Amino acid sequence: MIKRTLLILIVLGATRAFAQDIPETRALFSAGEGGYKSYRIPSLIKARNGALIAFCEGRKDGAGDAGDIDLLMKRSTDNGKTWGPQTVVWDDGTNTCGNPCPVLDEETGEILLLLTQNRGDVPEKDIIIKKSESTRTVWLSRSADHGATWAKPVEITQTTKKPEWGWYATGPGIGIQIKNGPRKGRLVIPCDFSYDDPNGKVRNGPFEYGAHAIYSDDHGKTWQLGGTITPKMNECQVIEVADGNGTLLMNMRSYFGHGRRAQSVSYDGGVSWTAPEDIPELVEPVCQASIIRYQRPKGSSAMLFLNPASTTKRHNLTLRASFDEGKTWPVIRTIFPGPSAYSSMAALPDGNILCLYEAGKTGAYEQIVLQTITPQWLFGDRK
């Protein structure tokens, strides 16, 4: 018993110290601490007043996507140098509350937080194959004080999910507000779902995955279901193309089996999408990824993309930059070579980039860490 206890203490100590081994990095959530066996699904957003809010799922039962899962947050008011206490945003007893996907309404200053919920005793596979009497539902919370407090979530499933769909996820990551074109001000949330397909391979069929968007034109009062992107698409993130027209680019986890991300384009604010296509440069072992618009301190804007850049396993977390709206990705920098998975990013006024991601020494889900990347380190002498 003494040896076993000593081994546990050594492992926990190594886990807690892990983030200290990465320059400019701190652990925000560590497995086994705070009453949760694991922390998953990071999301990072900057409020209009500059406050940073880091969300994640606190999983009491382990690393599975269903079970007793709470939606948690921490908040920083000094650009990520220090963080407030861990706070529960949503705890629905033993049920699953998760998949955080916040979006800032820059016109009102409110942060809209999209979420999903399901019974904690129903596994994901049973919802996909329609074996469960209950299903996955879609919810919305709001903060009018820059993320300090959150309203009780309200259900919006009726207008955002088709009745015949099974599994459903908002994000995970962040949503966007369209800045240009005829749909300026629209809030867009990237989502995914499972659906019946006689030729589908999900859970040995006949089921398939797809991606889609939901959107609001009235500051989140009502939500509508946008177009779908099928087949074999899954967790996704959306970004506005810098063409002045409000064109959207959806970057997606792909099940085509090519070891690559996929993308689709919308010219009508997410109402319809082009057929998905591989992105040859963006290799991936089937995982979530993050993508944001970044204004360079000296120069034009860029797209930043972060994912585990490997075709074999979730490791080698790599940050890339594109200066031609995702056609090419000439800047490639590994920020953590070890086990790593889901991520989210935010840009600070001084040009620094905050990367919130899952990582560990022996497994990708030991901690959710926050790493600060300087533009000098990322771009070097590139103007």
C-alpha positions as CSV (number, residue, x, y, z in Angstrom):
1,M,0.0,0.0,0.0
2,I,2.9,2.4,0.8
3,K,4.5,1.7,-2.5
4,R,1.2,2.2,-4.4
5,T,0.5,5.5,-2.5
6,L,4.1,6.7,-3.3
7,L,3.6,5.9,-7.0
8,I,0.3,7.9,-7.1
9,L,2.0,10.9,-5.5
10,I,4.9,10.7,-7.9
11,V,2.5,10.6,-10.9
12,L,0.3,13.4,-9.6
13,G,3.4,15.5,-8.9
14,A,4.7,14.9,-12.4
15,T,1.4,15.9,-13.9
16,R,1.2,19.1,-11.9
17,A,4.7,20.0,-12.9
18,F,4.3,19.2,-16.6
19,A,3.3,22.8,-17.7
20,Q,6.4,24.2,-16.0
21,D,8.5,22.3,-18.6
22,I,7.1,24.4,-21.5
23,P,8.3,28.0,-21.9
24,E,5.7,30.7,-21.2
25,T,3.2,28.1,-20.2
26,R,0.9,27.6,-17.2
27,A,-1.5,24.9,-16.3
28,L,-5.1,26.1,-15.9
29,F,-6.7,22.8,-15.3
30,S,-5.0,19.5,-14.2
31,A,-6.5,16.0,-14.1
32,G,-7.4,14.8,-10.6
33,E,-7.6,18.3,-9.1
34,G,-10.7,20.2,-8.1
35,G,-12.9,17.1,-7.8
36,Y,-12.6,16.1,-11.5
37,K,-10.8,13.1,-12.9
38,S,-10.1,14.9,-16.1
39,Y,-10.6,18.2,-17.9
40,R,-11.3,18.3,-21.6
41,I,-12.6,20.5,-24.5
42,P,-10.9,23.9,-24.0
43,S,-12.4,27.2,-25.3
44,L,-10.8,30.7,-25.0
45,I,-12.5,34.0,-25.7
46,K,-11.6,37.7,-25.1
47,A,-14.4,39.9,-23.8
48,R,-15.0,43.4,-25.2
49,N,-13.3,44.9,-22.1
50,G,-10.2,42.7,-22.6
51,A,-11.1,40.0,-20.0
52,L,-10.2,36.5,-20.9
53,I,-12.5,33.6,-20.2
54,A,-11.2,30.0,-20.4
55,F,-13.9,27.3,-20.5
56,C,-13.6,23.5,-20.3
57,E,-15.5,20.4,-19.3
58,G,-14.9,19.0,-15.8
59,R,-15.4,15.2,-16.1
60,K,-16.0,13.5,-12.8
61,D,-16.2,10.0,-14.3
62,G,-13.1,10.1,-16.5
63,A,-12.3,11.1,-20.1
64,G,-15.5,9.9,-21.8
65,D,-17.8,12.3,-23.7
66,A,-20.8,11.3,-21.7
67,G,-21.2,11.0,-17.9
68,D,-21.2,13.4,-15.0
69,I,-19.7,16.4,-16.7
70,D,-19.8,20.1,-15.6
71,L,-19.1,23.2,-17.7
72,L,-16.3,25.2,-16.0
73,M,-14.5,28.5,-16.4
74,K,-11.6,30.6,-15.2
75,R,-11.2,34.3,-15.9
76,S,-8.3,36.7,-16.2
77,T,-8.3,40.5,-16.2
78,D,-4.6,41.0,-16.9
79,N,-4.1,39.4,-20.3
80,G,-3.6,35.9,-18.9
81,K,-0.9,36.7,-16.3
82,T,-3.1,35.6,-13.4
83,W,-6.4,33.7,-13.3
84,G,-9.4,33.7,-10.9
85,P,-10.8,30.6,-9.2
86,Q,-12.3,27.7,-11.0
87,T,-16.1,28.4,-11.4
88,V,-19.0,26.2,-12.4
89,V,-21.0,27.7,-15.2
90,W,-23.4,24.7,-15.5
91,D,-23.9,21.7,-13.3
92,D,-27.0,19.6,-14.2
93,G,-26.6,16.9,-11.6
94,T,-25.1,13.7,-13.1
95,N,-25.9,14.8,-16.6
96,T,-23.5,15.9,-19.3
97,C,-23.1,19.7,-19.8
98,G,-20.4,20.7,-22.3
99,N,-19.1,21.5,-25.7
100,P,-18.5,25.2,-24.9
101,C,-18.6,27.5,-28.0
102,P,-18.8,31.2,-27.0
103,V,-19.1,34.2,-29.3
104,L,-18.6,37.9,-28.5
105,D,-21.3,40.2,-29.8
106,E,-19.1,43.2,-30.4
107,E,-22.2,45.5,-30.9
108,T,-23.7,44.8,-27.5
109,G,-20.7,43.6,-25.6
110,E,-22.5,40.4,-24.5
111,I,-20.9,37.0,-24.7
112,L,-23.2,34.2,-25.9
113,L,-22.2,30.8,-24.8
114,L,-23.6,27.8,-26.8
115,L,-23.6,24.4,-25.1
116,T,-25.0,20.9,-25.3
117,Q,-26.6,18.6,-22.8
118,N,-27.6,15.0,-22.5
119,R,-28.3,12.4,-19.9
120,G,-25.1,11.3,-18.2
121,D,-26.1,7.7,-18.1
122,V,-26.5,7.5,-21.9
123,P,-23.3,6.9,-23.9
124,E,-22.6,8.7,-27.2
125,K,-22.9,5.6,-29.3
126,D,-26.5,5.0,-28.0
127,I,-27.5,8.5,-29.0
128,I,-26.0,8.0,-32.5
129,I,-27.7,4.7,-33.2
130,K,-31.0,5.9,-31.7
131,K,-31.0,3.3,-29.0
132,S,-31.5,5.9,-26.2
133,E,-34.9,7.4,-25.4
134,S,-33.2,10.7,-24.8
135,T,-30.9,12.6,-27.1
136,R,-28.4,15.5,-27.2
137,T,-29.9,19.0,-26.8
138,V,-28.7,22.5,-27.6
139,W,-28.5,25.3,-25.0
140,L,-27.6,29.0,-24.6
141,S,-26.2,31.0,-21.7
142,R,-25.3,34.7,-21.7
143,S,-23.0,37.1,-19.9
144,A,-23.6,40.8,-19.8
145,D,-20.6,41.6,-17.5
146,H,-17.7,40.4,-19.6
147,G,-17.8,36.8,-18.4
148,A,-17.9,37.5,-14.7
149,T,-21.4,35.9,-14.3
150,W,-23.6,33.7,-16.5
151,A,-27.3,33.4,-17.0
152,K,-29.1,30.1,-16.5
153,P,-28.9,28.2,-19.8
154,V,-32.1,28.0,-21.9
155,E,-32.8,25.3,-24.5
156,I,-32.8,26.2,-28.2
157,T,-32.9,22.7,-29.6
158,Q,-36.1,23.2,-31.5
159,T,-34.6,25.8,-34.0
160,T,-31.1,24.5,-34.1
161,K,-31.3,20.7,-34.5
162,K,-33.3,18.5,-36.8
163,P,-35.4,15.9,-35.0
164,E,-33.9,13.0,-36.9
165,W,-30.3,13.9,-35.9
166,G,-28.6,12.0,-33.1
167,W,-25.3,13.2,-31.6
168,Y,-24.7,17.0,-31.7
169,A,-21.9,19.3,-30.7
170,T,-21.5,23.1,-30.6
171,G,-18.0,23.9,-31.7
172,P,-16.1,23.1,-29.6
173,G,-14.0,26.2,-29.7
174,I,-15.5,29.6,-30.6
175,G,-18.0,31.3,-32.8
176,I,-17.6,34.5,-34.8
177,Q,-19.5,37.6,-35.7
178,I,-19.5,38.6,-39.4
179,K,-17.7,41.9,-39.8
180,N,-18.4,42.7,-43.5
181,G,-20.9,42.4,-46.2
182,P,-24.7,42.2,-46.3
183,R,-24.8,40.0,-43.2
184,K,-22.6,42.1,-41.0
185,G,-23.4,41.5,-37.3
186,R,-24.6,37.9,-37.7
187,L,-23.4,35.5,-35.0
188,V,-22.3,32.2,-36.4
189,I,-21.6,29.1,-34.4
190,P,-19.9,26.0,-36.0
191,C,-21.5,22.7,-35.0
192,D,-21.6,19.0,-36.0
193,F,-24.1,16.2,-35.9
194,S,-24.7,12.5,-36.6
195,Y,-27.4,11.4,-39.0
196,D,-28.9,8.2,-40.6
197,D,-27.1,7.1,-43.8
198,P,-27.5,3.7,-45.4
199,N,-23.9,3.9,-46.7
200,G,-22.5,5.4,-43.5
201,K,-19.7,3.9,-41.5
202,V,-20.0,5.6,-38.1
203,R,-20.5,3.0,-35.4
204,N,-20.5,0.4,-38.1
205,G,-23.4,2.2,-39.9
206,P,-25.8,3.0,-41.1
207,F,-24.8,6.4,-39.6
208,E,-22.7,9.3,-40.7
209,Y,-21.2,12.6,-39.4
210,G,-21.8,16.1,-40.8
211,A,-20.9,19.7,-40.0
212,H,-23.2,22.7,-40.0
213,A,-23.7,26.2,-38.7
214,I,-26.3,27.9,-36.6
215,Y,-26.7,31.7,-36.7
216,S,-28.5,34.6,-35.1
217,D,-29.3,38.0,-36.7
218,D,-30.9,39.5,-33.5
219,H,-28.0,39.4,-31.0
220,G,-28.8,35.8,-29.9
221,K,-32.5,36.3,-29.1
222,T,-33.4,33.7,-31.8
223,W,-31.3,31.1,-33.6
224,Q,-31.7,29.5,-37.0
225,L,-30.2,26.3,-38.5
226,G,-27.8,26.9,-41.4
227,G,-26.7,24.6,-44.1
228,T,-25.0,21.2,-43.6
229,I,-21.7,19.9,-44.9
230,T,-21.7,16.1,-45.5
231,P,-20.5,13.4,-45.6
232,K,-17.8,12.5,-43.1
233,M,-17.4,15.9,-41.5
234,N,-17.3,16.5,-37.8
235,E,-16.0,19.1,-35.2
236,C,-15.3,22.4,-36.9
237,Q,-14.3,26.0,-36.6
238,V,-15.4,28.9,-38.8
239,I,-13.5,32.1,-39.9
240,E,-14.4,35.0,-42.1
241,V,-12.5,35.4,-45.3
242,A,-10.9,38.9,-45.8
243,D,-12.7,39.7,-49.0
244,G,-15.0,42.3,-47.6
245,N,-18.1,40.3,-48.6
246,G,-18.5,38.3,-45.4
247,T,-17.5,35.0,-47.0
248,L,-17.1,32.2,-44.5
249,L,-14.6,29.3,-44.4
250,M,-15.4,26.2,-42.4
251,N,-12.3,24.2,-41.3
252,M,-13.3,20.6,-40.3
253,R,-12.3,17.4,-38.7
254,S,-12.5,14.8,-41.5
255,Y,-13.4,11.1,-41.6
256,F,-12.4,10.7,-45.3
257,G,-9.4,8.7,-44.1
258,H,-6.8,10.9,-45.8
259,G,-5.1,12.2,-42.7
260,R,-6.0,15.8,-43.6
261,R,-8.4,18.5,-42.5
262,A,-11.2,19.5,-44.8
263,Q,-12.8,22.9,-45.6
264,S,-16.0,24.3,-47.1
265,V,-17.1,27.8,-48.1
266,S,-20.3,29.8,-47.6
267,Y,-21.2,32.9,-49.6
268,D,-24.5,33.5,-47.8
269,G,-23.5,33.7,-44.1
270,G,-23.7,30.0,-43.4
271,V,-27.1,29.3,-45.0
272,S,-25.4,27.0,-47.6
273,W,-21.9,25.5,-48.0
274,T,-19.8,24.1,-50.8
275,A,-18.9,20.4,-50.9
276,P,-16.0,19.6,-48.5
277,E,-12.5,19.4,-49.8
278,D,-9.2,18.2,-48.4
279,I,-6.6,20.8,-47.2
280,P,-3.4,19.0,-48.3
281,E,-1.0,20.9,-46.0
282,L,-3.1,20.5,-42.8
283,V,-2.3,17.0,-41.7
284,E,-4.2,15.5,-38.8
285,P,-4.9,12.2,-37.0
286,V,-8.7,13.0,-36.7
287,C,-9.0,15.6,-34.0
288,Q,-10.4,19.0,-33.2
289,A,-8.4,22.1,-34.2
290,S,-8.6,25.9,-33.9
291,I,-8.4,28.7,-36.4
292,I,-8.6,32.5,-35.9
293,R,-8.1,35.8,-37.7
294,Y,-5.0,37.6,-36.5
295,Q,-4.0,41.2,-37.2
296,R,-0.2,41.4,-37.4
297,P,1.4,44.3,-35.5
298,K,3.2,45.3,-38.7
299,G,1.5,44.1,-41.9
300,S,-1.7,42.6,-43.1
301,S,-3.9,40.2,-41.3
302,A,-3.3,36.4,-41.3
303,M,-5.2,33.2,-40.5
304,L,-3.7,31.2,-37.6
305,F,-4.3,27.5,-37.3
306,L,-3.4,25.1,-34.4
307,N,-3.7,21.3,-34.3
308,P,-1.8,18.1,-33.6
309,A,0.1,17.9,-36.9
310,S,0.4,14.2,-37.4
311,T,-1.3,11.5,-39.5
312,T,-0.7,8.8,-36.8
313,K,-1.6,10.1,-33.3
314,R,-2.5,13.1,-31.3
315,H,0.9,14.8,-30.7
316,N,3.1,17.5,-32.2
317,L,0.9,20.5,-31.6
318,T,1.7,22.9,-34.4
319,L,0.9,26.6,-35.0
320,R,0.6,27.7,-38.7
321,A,0.0,31.0,-40.4
322,S,-1.5,31.8,-43.8
323,F,-1.3,35.1,-45.6
324,D,-3.5,34.2,-48.6
325,E,-6.7,33.2,-46.8
326,G,-5.9,29.6,-46.3
327,K,-4.5,28.7,-49.7
328,T,-1.0,28.1,-48.3
329,W,0.5,27.9,-44.9
330,P,4.1,29.0,-45.1
331,V,4.7,29.6,-41.4
332,I,4.9,26.4,-39.4
333,R,6.1,26.2,-35.8
334,T,5.8,23.3,-33.4
335,I,4.7,24.6,-29.9
336,F,4.6,21.3,-28.2
337,P,6.0,18.0,-29.7
338,G,4.4,15.6,-27.1
339,P,0.9,14.2,-26.6
340,S,-1.6,17.0,-27.4
341,A,-5.1,17.3,-28.8
342,Y,-7.9,20.0,-28.6
343,S,-7.2,23.7,-28.6
344,S,-8.5,27.3,-28.7
345,M,-6.7,30.6,-29.4
346,A,-7.1,34.3,-28.7
347,A,-5.0,37.3,-29.8
348,L,-4.0,40.1,-27.3
349,P,-3.7,43.8,-28.1
350,D,0.1,43.7,-27.8
351,G,0.2,41.1,-30.6
352,N,0.8,38.1,-28.4
353,I,-1.2,34.9,-29.1
354,L,-2.6,32.8,-26.4
355,C,-3.0,29.1,-27.1
356,L,-5.1,27.0,-24.7
357,Y,-4.7,23.3,-25.3
358,E,-4.8,19.8,-24.0
359,A,-1.4,18.2,-23.4
360,G,0.7,16.0,-21.2
361,K,3.9,14.0,-20.8
362,T,2.4,10.5,-21.4
363,G,-1.1,11.4,-22.5
364,A,-2.9,14.3,-24.2
365,Y,-5.4,14.8,-21.4
366,E,-3.3,15.3,-18.3
367,Q,-3.7,19.1,-18.3
368,I,-5.2,22.1,-20.2
369,V,-2.4,24.5,-20.5
370,L,-2.1,28.1,-21.6
371,Q,0.9,29.1,-23.7
372,T,1.9,32.6,-24.8
373,I,3.3,33.0,-28.3
374,T,5.0,36.2,-29.4
375,P,4.7,37.4,-33.0
376,Q,8.5,37.7,-33.2
377,W,8.8,33.9,-32.4
378,L,6.1,33.0,-34.8
379,F,6.8,35.2,-37.8
380,G,10.5,35.9,-37.3
381,D,11.7,38.5,-39.8
382,R,8.7,38.0,-42.1
383,K,7.1,41.3,-42.8
